[in-house]
Structure formats: structure tokens, C-alpha cells
Amino acid sequence: MADFNLKGKIAIITGASSGLGVQFAEALAKEGVKIALVARRVEKLKQVQEQISALGVECRYYPTDVASEEQVKNMVENVVKDFGRIDILVNNAGVAACEPLESHSVASWEKTINIDLNGVFLVTRYVGEVMVKQKYGKIVNIASMYGALANKFVPASSYHASKGAVINFTRAAAAEWAKYNITVNGIGPGFFVSEMTEDLTKVEAFMNFVKNRCPMERLGNPGELNGALLLLVSDASSYITGQTIFVDGGWTAV
């Protein structure tokens, strides 16, 4: 029988100060998971901690820049000290630079790669060290449908490059760590309303683009990523690893 029971598990969620990170924290907390919130913005982390704690689970926050090896290493050590173990990691932190390729600044490229790709590596590497010792872990990397596709509407070559790399990094980590009872999978969202896309949703041309390109003709609604998340962090997915599930209204299917 599929085991979706998550009560008492310990989860780290990066990019947890807003948007999808908060949604993921809420979804796991409602299943009885203890939450470690990771992001850079302390005031927002405090607000989210209060919000999650109100759901009746232990929740702590750890201000961290995921692109800093020293900060990531310290964060993981502190989570283990506070909670005793790490069962689940959701690598959600990300940024996007929308600049034409011919004038894309090196600074913007490096920032995107540092957070979207190097950050995933760093957090996975240090959390993975803990999980290897435990002989157990569930890692979910938040990629994007644009890790598998290009687009003509918004120039974002650095974002495409980083998310494509995350998808193949997910496969590589899964292959290395399967022998330790660690699964590593990804979720590739389509367009969802978030802090990153909020301004775009006010542009009529963009909404028409979504309607014409997405088979479901709409953006993703809050909570529509939760089903994939709960599957991949639970033991119901014990024989699934190295996969990226695209939750995109059919966008990658056409």
C-alpha cells in the first residue's frame, strides 16, 4: 500500500520566505512535518514561521544565502542540531533574469547560475551528507518547464540554462545516491502566480500567450503543485528517482 504518512518528518525548504516556498511549507506542515525555513529575508521568514507554527507543528527559520557555501554548511549543521535529522529537502530558492541574450549582463548571468544552480548543488551536497549517514532521504528540486523548453516571449537564457542543468543534476544525484535509500526528483512548474511572475500576470499580451500556448489555457492555481510534492517526499514514491514531473497544464506535451 502506498505510504503517504509524513507525520514527524523533518523538512528543509529553501526560498521559503514567499511564493511557492510558503505554499510548500504549508502543504507539508498540514501533514505533520516539522519545518526548517531557509531564505535571506529575515523579516519575511519571521512572518512565515508564525504562519506555519499556527498549523500546530514545530517551525524554525535559518537566514541563509544558498549561494554561500559557508552559510549553507552552517545552516545544515544548525538544522541537525535543532531537529536531530533531515528527512526531506525541497530546493525551491530561485531567481530569473529577463535580459536579451545579445545584451545579457555577466553579473545577471552569474547571479542566476549562483542561486538557481550552484545553490541547489550546495544545499543538496551538505544535506546529502546527512542523508547518506542516515541511509534515508527525499530530495525535491524545483526546476521549471523552461528547463526542458525554450520560449519566445521573455528572453531568459540564464534561467533556461540553470533550470536545464537542475534537471540533469537531479538525474546525476539520483544515480549516485540510490544505494543509500535517497530519492532525488524534480518538479517542473509551468507559470504560477508568484512573486516572480506577479508583474507578468498584469500584461495582457502575456496572458494571451499563456492561453494560446498552454492546453489548459490558464496559469497554475495555488496548491496545484502540492500533489506532486507530497508524492515525491513521501514513501509512496520509494521506487521513483531521477525524474522531473512537469506540472504545467500540458505545456510540455505540445
Rosetta silent file (secondary structure, phi, psi, omega in degrees, C-alpha in Angstrom):
SEQUENCE: MADFNLKGKIAIITGASSGLGVQFAEALAKEGVKIALVARRVEKLKQVQEQISALGVECRYYPTDVASEEQVKNMVENVVKDFGRIDILVNNAGVAACEPLESHSVASWEKTINIDLNGVFLVTRYVGEVMVKQKYGKIVNIASMYGALANKFVPASSYHASKGAVINFTRAAAAEWAKYNITVNGIGPGFFVSEMTEDLTKVEAFMNFVKNRCPMERLGNPGELNGALLLLVSDASSYITGQTIFVDGGWTAV
SCORE:     score description
SCORE:     0.000 S_00000001
   1 L     0.000  137.743  179.249    0.000    0.000    0.000 S_00000001
   2 L   -62.998  132.628 -176.770    1.282    3.479   -0.853 S_00000001
   3 L  -107.077  103.454  178.579    2.563    5.232    2.266 S_00000001
   4 L   -98.607    5.606 -176.732    1.827    8.958    2.247 S_00000001
   5 L   -68.640  122.322 -178.789    2.298    9.333    6.017 S_00000001
   6 L  -119.604    2.449 -173.500    4.679   12.222    6.744 S_00000001
   7 L   -57.838  128.039  177.295    3.897   12.932   10.390 S_00000001
   8 L    87.737   -5.332  177.456    7.020   13.765   12.385 S_00000001
   9 L   -70.697  159.354  179.809    9.340   14.088    9.384 S_00000001
  10 E  -113.505  126.308 -176.867   11.837   16.970    9.232 S_00000001
  11 E  -126.991  136.069  168.074   11.938   19.139    6.096 S_00000001
  12 E   -99.949  131.536  175.825   14.180   21.942    4.875 S_00000001
  13 E  -125.137  119.681  176.902   12.574   24.288    2.359 S_00000001
  14 E   -90.672  161.801 -175.755   14.721   26.896    0.620 S_00000001
  15 L    61.023   36.915 -169.014   13.278   30.061   -0.867 S_00000001
  16 L   -96.018   13.712 -178.138   10.736   29.805    1.926 S_00000001
  17 L   -91.118   -8.383 -179.198   10.100   33.498    2.611 S_00000001
  18 L  -165.757  173.222  169.496    7.444   33.941   -0.095 S_00000001
  19 H    57.047 -134.127 -175.212    5.564   32.425   -3.022 S_00000001
  20 H   -63.817  -31.873  179.005    5.831   28.736   -3.744 S_00000001
  21 H   -60.073  -39.885  177.719    8.155   28.168   -0.789 S_00000001
  22 H   -67.648  -42.150  177.834    5.414   29.247    1.621 S_00000001
  23 H   -59.738  -42.876  179.584    2.883   27.057   -0.183 S_00000001
  24 H   -65.334  -41.299  178.664    5.206   24.061    0.108 S_00000001
  25 H   -61.045  -44.006  178.989    5.800   24.745    3.801 S_00000001
  26 H   -63.192  -44.690 -178.143    2.055   24.915    4.442 S_00000001
  27 H   -60.627  -42.574 -179.647    1.376   21.731    2.486 S_00000001
  28 H   -73.488  -40.113  179.431    3.962   19.760    4.450 S_00000001
  29 H   -60.494  -37.617  179.184    3.028   21.282    7.800 S_00000001
  30 L   -65.819  -17.825  176.383   -0.582   20.211    7.296 S_00000001
  31 L   -96.816    7.471  176.280    0.724   16.641    7.017 S_00000001
  32 L    89.810   14.667  179.939    2.541   16.939   10.355 S_00000001
  33 L   -82.684  137.187  173.045    6.016   17.707    9.004 S_00000001
  34 E   -81.952  136.424 -166.297    8.360   19.835   11.129 S_00000001
  35 E  -115.657  133.034  169.207    9.654   22.704    9.015 S_00000001
  36 E  -110.918  110.026 -178.162   13.035   24.433    8.664 S_00000001
  37 E   -87.414  132.029 -179.072   12.523   27.615    6.630 S_00000001
  38 E  -128.949  126.268  175.783   15.535   28.861    4.664 S_00000001
  39 E  -170.817 -179.304 -177.842   15.813   32.199    2.842 S_00000001
  40 L   -94.069  -29.229 -170.962   17.671   35.510    3.021 S_00000001
  41 L   -88.013  104.371 -171.453   14.929   37.909    4.180 S_00000001
  42 H   -63.141  -46.371 -177.258   14.734   37.674    7.965 S_00000001
  43 H   -60.622  -41.547  178.463   11.550   39.700    8.499 S_00000001
  44 H   -68.417  -37.118  176.613    9.643   37.637    5.961 S_00000001
  45 H   -60.591  -41.682  178.083   10.991   34.428    7.470 S_00000001
  46 H   -60.032  -42.643  179.992    9.667   35.505   10.870 S_00000001
  47 H   -64.040  -43.289 -179.332    6.211   36.097    9.384 S_00000001
  48 H   -67.643  -37.977  177.709    6.180   32.720    7.649 S_00000001
  49 H   -58.147  -44.549  178.349    7.363   30.984   10.828 S_00000001
  50 H   -61.438  -42.142 -178.888    4.378   32.404   12.719 S_00000001
  51 H   -63.041  -44.467 -177.728    2.063   31.327    9.910 S_00000001
  52 H   -74.867  -39.219  179.180    3.396   27.754    9.848 S_00000001
  53 H   -61.116  -31.073  179.043    3.630   27.393   13.630 S_00000001
  54 L   -64.285  -15.797  178.167   -0.075   28.264   13.809 S_00000001
  55 L   -84.285   -1.431  173.126   -0.717   24.973   11.991 S_00000001
  56 L    93.228   17.597  177.482    0.488   23.110   15.080 S_00000001
  57 L  -121.291  158.747  175.056    3.952   21.947   14.020 S_00000001
  58 L   -69.693  133.160 -178.837    7.439   22.940   15.089 S_00000001
  59 E  -143.397  128.165  176.758    8.867   25.511   12.690 S_00000001
  60 E  -127.546  160.686  178.216   12.214   27.323   12.794 S_00000001
  61 E  -125.707  151.590 -174.678   13.916   29.666   10.366 S_00000001
  62 E  -137.687   97.114  179.397   17.513   29.937    9.203 S_00000001
  63 E   -60.300  120.884 -173.309   18.575   33.089    7.316 S_00000001
  64 L  -152.034  136.801  167.424   20.839   31.761    4.564 S_00000001
  65 L   -93.134  112.081 -174.244   22.186   32.726    1.164 S_00000001
  66 L   -67.267  -12.845  177.831   22.112   29.401   -0.695 S_00000001
  67 L   -86.736   -1.548  179.782   24.924   30.604   -2.967 S_00000001
  68 L  -104.536  115.615 -178.761   27.292   30.828    0.036 S_00000001
  69 H   -60.002  -43.856 -178.150   28.980   27.549    0.924 S_00000001
  70 H   -61.992  -44.361 -179.837   29.811   28.705    4.446 S_00000001
  71 H   -66.099  -40.042  179.483   26.234   29.822    5.153 S_00000001
  72 H   -64.886  -45.168  179.609   24.764   26.602    3.729 S_00000001
  73 H   -59.231  -45.479  179.528   27.141   24.436    5.753 S_00000001
  74 H   -64.779  -40.568  179.839   26.268   26.322    8.951 S_00000001
  75 H   -60.498  -46.851 -178.417   22.538   26.142    8.200 S_00000001
  76 H   -63.459  -42.192  177.842   22.600   22.365    7.758 S_00000001
  77 H   -60.776  -40.621 -179.199   24.608   21.917   10.958 S_00000001
  78 H   -70.044  -37.491  177.693   22.111   24.062   12.869 S_00000001
  79 H   -63.628  -43.721  179.086   19.085   22.196   11.488 S_00000001
  80 H   -64.317  -39.674  178.229   20.594   18.868   12.555 S_00000001
  81 H   -62.447  -40.414 -176.127   21.418   20.328   15.978 S_00000001
  82 H   -79.722  -37.953 -172.788   17.840   21.600   16.408 S_00000001
  83 H  -109.945  -19.061  177.832   15.871   18.712   14.884 S_00000001
  84 L    94.707  -24.167 -178.590   18.231   15.724   15.061 S_00000001
  85 L  -164.641  174.145  173.846   17.930   14.679   11.421 S_00000001
  86 L  -135.614  116.588 -179.355   16.795   15.801    7.955 S_00000001
  87 L   -95.837  -33.236 -170.470   14.271   13.643    6.093 S_00000001
  88 E  -133.781  138.164  171.074   13.163   15.980    3.313 S_00000001
  89 E  -128.554  127.457  173.100   14.814   18.726    1.275 S_00000001
  90 E  -115.587  107.000  178.791   12.889   20.995   -1.096 S_00000001
  91 E   -84.700   94.792 -173.471   15.297   23.090   -3.181 S_00000001
  92 L  -112.425  -17.866 -176.188   12.987   25.937   -4.116 S_00000001
  93 L   -58.797  135.263  179.514   15.160   29.092   -3.994 S_00000001
  94 L  -168.125  157.788  174.798   15.428   30.766   -7.381 S_00000001
  95 L  -136.449  169.401  175.861   15.655   33.974   -9.377 S_00000001
  96 L  -141.340  134.716  174.329   15.206   34.894  -13.033 S_00000001
  97 L  -109.419  118.993 -178.735   16.992   37.468  -15.186 S_00000001
  98 L  -102.996   86.948 -178.659   14.959   38.581  -18.192 S_00000001
  99 L  -135.072  139.234  177.210   17.553   40.124  -20.499 S_00000001
 100 L   -57.629  141.604 -175.538   18.108   39.686  -24.272 S_00000001
 101 H   -57.054  -39.718 -175.912   20.969   37.300  -24.938 S_00000001
 102 H   -69.403  -14.475  177.680   22.905   39.838  -27.007 S_00000001
 103 H  -129.976   16.628 -179.761   22.965   42.254  -24.072 S_00000001
 104 L   -63.985  123.232 -178.430   22.673   39.856  -21.135 S_00000001
 105 L   -73.701  147.098  176.875   24.998   41.146  -18.415 S_00000001
 106 H   -63.069  -36.691 -179.549   27.600   38.845  -16.950 S_00000001
 107 H   -62.284  -43.696  179.344   26.519   39.947  -13.467 S_00000001
 108 H   -67.735  -39.757  177.013   22.914   38.845  -14.056 S_00000001
 109 H   -59.064  -49.915 -176.611   24.056   35.575  -15.610 S_00000001
 110 H   -64.997  -37.949  178.128   26.284   34.792  -12.642 S_00000001
 111 H   -62.410  -44.967 -179.517   23.593   35.720  -10.107 S_00000001
 112 H   -63.050  -48.093 -179.612   21.076   33.399  -11.772 S_00000001
 113 H   -64.619  -39.607 -178.621   23.508   30.496  -12.026 S_00000001
 114 H   -62.093  -41.339 -177.917   24.767   31.056   -8.476 S_00000001
 115 H   -85.928  -49.953 -171.641   21.303   30.848   -6.919 S_00000001
 116 H   -74.122  -29.748 -178.257   19.375   28.579   -9.308 S_00000001
 117 H  -113.979  -56.682 -179.560   22.111   26.011   -9.924 S_00000001
 118 H   -61.455  -36.349  177.490   25.019   26.440   -7.525 S_00000001
 119 H   -62.360  -41.329  177.513   22.560   26.916   -4.658 S_00000001
 120 H   -62.785  -43.840  177.925   20.854   23.627   -5.491 S_00000001
 121 H   -60.181  -49.812 -174.319   24.244   21.899   -5.572 S_00000001
 122 H   -62.557  -48.020 -178.371   25.436   23.378   -2.283 S_00000001
 123 H   -66.493  -41.862  178.598   22.301   22.635   -0.277 S_00000001
 124 H   -62.459  -42.806 -178.110   21.970   19.168   -1.809 S_00000001
 125 H   -60.676  -46.461 -175.910   25.630   18.393   -1.151 S_00000001
 126 H   -79.334  -36.392  174.092   25.536   19.290    2.558 S_00000001
 127 H   -68.330  -38.731  179.574   22.067   17.888    3.262 S_00000001
 128 H   -60.243  -34.778  177.470   23.032   14.796    1.271 S_00000001
 129 H   -59.050  -39.752  177.329   25.986   14.217    3.583 S_00000001
 130 H   -68.676  -45.342 -176.694   23.486   13.924    6.449 S_00000001
 131 H   -66.316  -35.805  177.364   21.097   11.728    4.470 S_00000001
 132 H   -60.569  -41.983  178.305   23.861    9.340    3.377 S_00000001
 133 H   -65.736  -36.180 -179.867   24.701    8.722    7.056 S_00000001
 134 H   -74.105  -22.603 -169.734   21.004    8.206    7.819 S_00000001
 135 L    61.042   37.864  177.886   20.558    5.876    4.817 S_00000001
 136 L  -165.877  142.030  173.015   17.369    7.787    4.067 S_00000001
 137 E   175.709  152.357  176.564   16.230   10.981    2.383 S_00000001
 138 E  -128.168  114.942 -179.039   13.775   12.566   -0.038 S_00000001
 139 E  -115.115  131.239  177.176   15.075   15.449   -2.157 S_00000001
 140 E  -126.458  119.063  177.830   12.892   17.503   -4.492 S_00000001
 141 E   -98.340  126.590  178.604   14.458   20.102   -6.757 S_00000001
 142 E   -86.294  106.714  178.598   12.139   22.777   -8.133 S_00000001
 143 L   -94.724 -129.891  178.695   13.124   23.140  -11.759 S_00000001
 144 L  -171.426  153.362  171.302   10.829   24.602  -14.426 S_00000001
 145 H   -59.325  -24.750  179.523    9.151   23.597  -17.648 S_00000001
 146 H   -80.521    6.428  165.931   11.684   26.041  -19.091 S_00000001
 147 H   -83.920  -12.453 -179.641   14.416   23.619  -18.122 S_00000001
 148 L  -118.086  -11.865 -176.736   13.105   21.452  -20.962 S_00000001
 149 L  -132.786  157.369  167.363   11.813   24.132  -23.360 S_00000001
 150 L   -99.072  179.321  176.728   12.857   27.484  -24.763 S_00000001
 151 L  -151.883  157.097 -178.501   10.477   30.408  -25.232 S_00000001
 152 L  -105.820   -6.892 -172.642    9.986   33.432  -27.485 S_00000001
 153 L   -85.018  -47.029 -176.781    8.030   35.675  -25.123 S_00000001
 154 L  -123.061  119.617  178.117   10.551   36.546  -22.407 S_00000001
 155 L   -70.661  118.624 -174.743   14.325   36.467  -23.062 S_00000001
 156 L  -152.544   55.178 -174.129   15.753   34.442  -20.164 S_00000001
 157 H   -61.174  -37.408 -179.558   18.702   32.393  -21.395 S_00000001
 158 H   -67.199  -36.138  177.960   20.363   32.197  -17.973 S_00000001
 159 H   -67.039  -46.243  176.799   17.151   30.894  -16.400 S_00000001
 160 H   -57.562  -44.934 -177.699   16.731   28.263  -19.139 S_00000001
 161 H   -64.013  -44.750 -177.343   20.358   27.200  -18.715 S_00000001
 162 H   -67.010  -42.690 -177.398   20.182   26.921  -14.934 S_00000001
 163 H   -72.650  -33.620  173.246   16.910   25.008  -14.851 S_00000001
 164 H   -62.390  -39.890  177.899   18.015   22.627  -17.603 S_00000001
 165 H   -66.301  -37.401  178.743   21.111   21.921  -15.540 S_00000001
 166 H   -61.079  -39.967 -179.849   18.995   21.327  -12.422 S_00000001
 167 H   -62.869  -42.305 -179.289   17.032   18.632  -14.259 S_00000001
 168 H   -78.807  -30.085  172.349   20.182   16.744  -15.237 S_00000001
 169 H   -60.947  -38.812  177.636   21.800   17.350  -11.828 S_00000001
 170 H   -58.618  -43.907  177.977   18.688   15.694  -10.377 S_00000001
 171 H   -63.222  -44.753 -176.974   19.347   12.608  -12.501 S_00000001
 172 H   -63.501  -45.304  179.131   23.038   12.543  -11.533 S_00000001
 173 H   -64.323  -39.895  179.104   22.367   12.864   -7.802 S_00000001
 174 H   -61.071  -42.141 -178.472   19.646   10.219   -8.005 S_00000001
 175 H   -66.047  -39.320 -179.124   22.009    7.779   -9.694 S_00000001
 176 H   -70.834  -38.065 -168.151   24.754    8.306   -7.096 S_00000001
 177 H  -104.321    2.438  179.156   22.598    8.144   -4.004 S_00000001
 178 H   -58.089  -34.993 -178.076   20.006    5.487   -4.840 S_00000001
 179 H   -67.869  -13.878  178.488   22.155    2.927   -2.990 S_00000001
 180 H   -99.587   12.844 -178.010   21.719    4.980    0.191 S_00000001
 181 L    63.440   34.984  175.454   17.907    4.871    0.058 S_00000001
 182 E  -112.860  126.540  173.564   17.814    8.529   -1.030 S_00000001
 183 E  -103.171  141.345  179.845   15.497    9.559   -3.834 S_00000001
 184 E  -129.294  114.083 -178.276   16.163   12.727   -5.813 S_00000001
 185 E  -133.056  172.412 -179.532   13.405   14.029   -8.047 S_00000001
 186 E  -131.532  158.846  170.119   12.268   17.300   -9.551 S_00000001
 187 E  -122.200  130.835  178.910    9.125   19.288  -10.174 S_00000001
 188 E  -111.961   90.689 -179.088    8.948   21.455  -13.287 S_00000001
 189 E   -69.394  150.345  164.436    6.216   24.053  -12.786 S_00000001
 190 L   -82.884 -150.715  179.029    4.622   25.952  -15.607 S_00000001
 191 L   -80.230  121.281  173.753    3.529   29.520  -14.965 S_00000001
 192 E  -121.319  152.939  173.633    2.094   30.002  -11.484 S_00000001
 193 L   -69.115  121.623  179.121    1.183   33.230   -9.766 S_00000001
 194 L  -154.347  176.832  177.952    4.163   34.058   -7.546 S_00000001
 195 L   -58.976  -33.707 -177.005    6.349   36.958   -6.534 S_00000001
 196 L   -73.537  -31.285 -174.749    8.488   36.248   -9.602 S_00000001
 197 L  -108.082   -0.335 -173.088    5.582   36.288  -12.099 S_00000001
 198 L   -54.459  -45.707 -178.565    3.214   38.775  -10.446 S_00000001
 199 L   -65.529  -38.088 -179.694    4.067   41.670  -12.782 S_00000001
 200 H   -62.485  -35.158 -176.739    3.758   39.487  -15.890 S_00000001
 201 H   -66.510  -13.390  178.595    0.232   38.442  -14.991 S_00000001
 202 H   -91.209   -1.331 -178.343   -0.856   42.079  -15.398 S_00000001
 203 L   -98.247  117.999 -175.738    0.312   42.136  -19.034 S_00000001
 204 H   -59.476  -40.589 -178.886   -2.473   41.283  -21.493 S_00000001
 205 H   -61.708  -36.537  178.732   -0.035   40.036  -24.132 S_00000001
 206 H   -67.631  -45.452 -179.393    1.456   37.596  -21.623 S_00000001
 207 H   -63.747  -34.540  174.389   -1.923   36.237  -20.575 S_00000001
 208 H   -66.588  -38.471  176.711   -2.817   35.770  -24.240 S_00000001
 209 H   -59.445  -45.892  178.460    0.485   33.945  -24.705 S_00000001
 210 H   -61.457  -45.575 -178.044   -0.422   31.571  -21.874 S_00000001
 211 H   -62.122  -38.569 -177.579   -3.902   30.987  -23.267 S_00000001
 212 H   -79.283  -27.550 -173.362   -2.573   30.209  -26.736 S_00000001
 213 H   -97.032  -32.554 -175.474    0.370   28.061  -25.629 S_00000001
 214 L   -91.894  125.488  179.314   -0.970   26.110  -22.627 S_00000001
 215 L   -54.302  -33.550  178.288   -3.501   23.328  -23.369 S_00000001
 216 L   -83.708   -6.544  172.284   -5.394   24.227  -20.172 S_00000001
 217 L    60.286   32.940 -179.689   -5.318   27.893  -21.258 S_00000001
 218 L  -159.497  167.463  171.624   -4.538   29.224  -17.784 S_00000001
 219 L   -76.412  161.952  173.134   -1.939   29.757  -15.086 S_00000001
 220 E   -72.594  143.963  179.748   -1.472   27.241  -12.309 S_00000001
 221 L   -92.456  155.449  175.515   -3.550   27.875   -9.207 S_00000001
 222 L   -53.625  132.382  178.415   -2.223   27.930   -5.631 S_00000001
 223 L    95.584  -13.056 -175.766   -1.939   24.375   -4.337 S_00000001
 224 L   -77.926   -4.268  171.455   -1.742   22.655   -7.724 S_00000001
 225 L   -93.859  -12.069 -171.423    1.900   21.725   -7.135 S_00000001
 226 H   -65.543  -35.437 -178.691    1.155   20.117   -3.784 S_00000001
 227 H   -61.609  -45.845  178.360    0.085   16.727   -5.118 S_00000001
 228 H   -64.299  -41.719  179.757    3.397   16.169   -6.896 S_00000001
 229 H   -60.458  -50.097 -176.198    5.307   17.427   -3.861 S_00000001
 230 H   -64.235  -34.152  174.834    3.531   15.147   -1.388 S_00000001
 231 H   -63.164  -49.314 -171.208    4.089   12.151   -3.653 S_00000001
 232 H   -74.953  -21.711  178.252    7.804   12.804   -4.073 S_00000001
 233 H   -95.727   -4.794 -179.171    8.579   13.490   -0.389 S_00000001
 234 L  -102.876  168.337  178.910    6.620   10.504    0.913 S_00000001
 235 H   -76.654    0.324  171.322    7.448    6.806    0.841 S_00000001
 236 H   -65.743  -19.444 -179.689    4.708    6.369   -1.746 S_00000001
 237 H  -107.418   31.580 -172.847    7.475    7.286   -4.231 S_00000001
 238 L   -62.622  -20.202 -179.880   10.050    4.829   -2.856 S_00000001
 239 L  -114.169   19.809  176.667   10.829    3.456   -6.359 S_00000001
 240 L  -113.245  119.737  175.528   10.776    6.806   -8.170 S_00000001
 241 L  -154.117  149.540 -179.685   14.076    8.624   -8.538 S_00000001
 242 L    79.717   10.382 -176.011   15.821   10.805  -11.095 S_00000001
 243 L  -104.097  151.384  170.494   12.524   12.025  -12.528 S_00000001
 244 E  -120.472  120.465  178.745   11.140   15.515  -13.106 S_00000001
 245 E   -92.962  121.162  178.806    7.363   15.829  -13.060 S_00000001
 246 E   -89.306  118.272  179.729    6.127   18.757  -15.148 S_00000001
 247 E  -110.296   86.278 -164.499    3.115   20.419  -13.553 S_00000001
 248 L  -141.951   18.698  179.821    2.332   22.808  -16.364 S_00000001
 249 L    64.807   19.888  179.037   -1.211   22.342  -17.633 S_00000001
 250 L    93.600    4.670 -174.479    0.126   20.279  -20.535 S_00000001
 251 H   -55.010  -46.417 -177.707    2.584   22.917  -21.785 S_00000001
 252 H   -77.655   -3.337 -178.464    5.459   20.461  -22.323 S_00000001
 253 H   -87.405  -13.163 -175.142    3.125   17.966  -24.013 S_00000001
 254 L  -123.994    0.000    0.000    2.592   20.042  -27.167 S_00000001
